[in-house]
Amino acid sequence: MTGEIFPSPVEGKENRLYRIPAGVVGVISPFNFPFFLSMRSVAPALGAGNGVVLKPHDDTPITGGTLVARVFEETGMPKGLLNVIMADIHEIGDAFVEHPIPRIISFTGSESVGRHIGGVAGRSLKRAILELGGNSALIVMADADLDYALNAAVFSRFTHQGQICMSANRVLVHRSLYPQFLEKYVGRVSRLKVGDPRQPETDIGPLINRAQVDTLSRQIQTAVDEGARVVLRGKSEGNVISPTIFADVRPEMAIARHEMFGPAVCVIPFDSAEEAIRIANDSPYGLSGAIHTKNVEQGAEWAKQIDSGMVHVNDGTINDEPLVAFGGEKASGFGRLNGKWALEEFTTLKWVSVQHTPRHYPFEAAGTTS
C-alpha cells in the first residue's frame, strides 16, 4: 500500500495520507464458483492487513470455506487471522452483519439477500460491498460475424449451467440476422451434452439444489404462460435441466426482466442500435453485457451507453480479470473488486499532518513567542 503527501495552505504544514487496514472484514460467499468467489474477497482483504471471517454458502462449506482456510493455514498464517464459520444462515440470522467487530461486509449472492444485508450494514454504520445478480444482454449487430457471435452466445449462457451472475440472460439479434442466428443457435445448443459432470464430455450438469430447479421451472412456465415462443424445451431429471430457448421474447416479459440462474435464455429481435441499447437498459440489473460488431470503435461507443458495470465488445458476457475493476450498477450491487479497487474497498484512509514550523492561532496568550 502507498501513502500520499498533499500540499497545504497553512505555512509549514505537511499533509500525509495513509491507507490503513479497516480491521476485520466479513465475507459471505455464494454457491457458484465458491472457491474463487470466496478468494476474490478473502485474499485482498488479508493482503491489505485485515483479519477475515468467512461465511461460505450452506451448500458449499468445503470449497467455499474450509479449503480456503486450509490453503492459508499451509502458508503459516498466524492462527485467528482467518476464521471460517459454517452454519445455517437461518441459525445465525443478522448477527454476522450486525456484530460490531467486522467493519466491512463483502457479500456475493442474490439481489434480495443483498438488499437485506446492505440495509443491516447501513443501520450498523459499516461498509457493504455487494456483488449481486445480473440480466446481461449480448447484442448481435447487423454487421457482426455471425458464427463468432454464436460461439460467444452459447458460451455466455450455458457455461456452468447458466449459474453465473454475468451469464447472458438475453440475446438481442438484429432482425436482418435473426432467422439465421436463431436456427443455428438452436442447433448448436441442442447438441450440448447434458448429464453427469464427472464425465469429460458433459457440457450441462446439475443445478446446485432442488430449490434452484423449482425456481427455474416456475420461470420457464411463466414465460410459456406469457406467450414466449419455445423453440427448444428442456426437460428436468433430478437437479439436471437441459437447455430451454425462448424466441420472439418481448422486453416486458418476466424472463426478459429477471435473472434466470440456469440453462434457459431469451432471444429478442431488434431493428436498430438505439432499440438494442434501450432494450439492454430496460432491466433493474446492470452487471455485464456484450456487443458484436465489425466496427470496434462504434461498438465501444455503444458500450458506453449501456448502464452496466462491464460491457465487452466482440466477446462473451462472462469475463473477470485480476487487474480490472469488477462490479455492477443498479440492482447488480455496488463496490468494485480486483486490483487496486479491491485495495480501496478493504482499507480506510487516515490523514496525519505534521506542522514543521510554529503556527499562529487566534486568542494566543500575551507574550507568546513566535
Secondary structure, 3 states (H helix, E strand, C coil): CCCEEECCCCCCEEEEEEEEECCEEEEECCCCCHHHHHHHHHHHHHHCCCEEEEECCCCCCHHHHHHHHHHHHHCCCCCCCEEECCCCHHHHCCHHHHCCCCCEEEEECCHHHHHHHHHHHHHCCCEEEEECCCCEEEEECCCCCHHHHHHHHHHHHHHHHHCCCCCEEEEEEECCCHHHHHHHHHHHHHCCCECCCCCCCCCECCCCCHHHHHHHHHHHHHHHHCCCEEEECCCEECCEECCEEEECCCCCCHHHHCCCCCCEEEEEEECCHHHHHHHHHCCCEECCEEEECCCHHHHHHHHHCCCCCCCEECCCCCCCCCCCCECCEECCEECCECHHHHHHHCEEEEEEEEECCCCCCCCCCCCCCC
